[in-house]
Amino acid sequence: MADRQGDGGRTGPEGDSPGNAPSDSLDGRLRKLDAEISVWRARNREREEKEAPRNGKTGMAAALRLSSEFVAGVLVGAAIGWAIDRWAGTSPWGLIIFLLLGFAAGVLNVLRSTGQVAEFGQADRRRDGTDDK
């Protein structure tokens, strides 16, 4: 009987002895996997380093957009109030009322931009785009 039990009958999990090809190929595969993982990490590190400045600019752009929406709401409200005061002669009351309305509109615009308040007419839709019905 041709039997490969040259090590006294001890066999590995696959029926092969520990010094045969399957365990050697496992070591080779592990080394190859380690090399591939290190290459993958290096590529991702380079990509993250390239994207880091862009992510900072994106955050700055979002902050400027949100602040400009808020300021625009306040300024438009103040301008409408001032124009109504000049036309109707109601001195500070139009400015005060429309300044407060502009403040509220600016806050609402910021909340809509950040996705915390639904757009007008979209209250019956979920965040994932499906209807509640």
Secondary structure by P-SEA (a helix, b strand, c coil): cccccccccccccccccccccaaaaaaaaaaaaaaaaaaaaaaaaaaaaaaaaaaaaaaaaaaaaaaaaaaaaaaaaaaaaaaaaaacccccaaaaaaaaaaaaaaaaaaaaaaccccccccccccccccccc
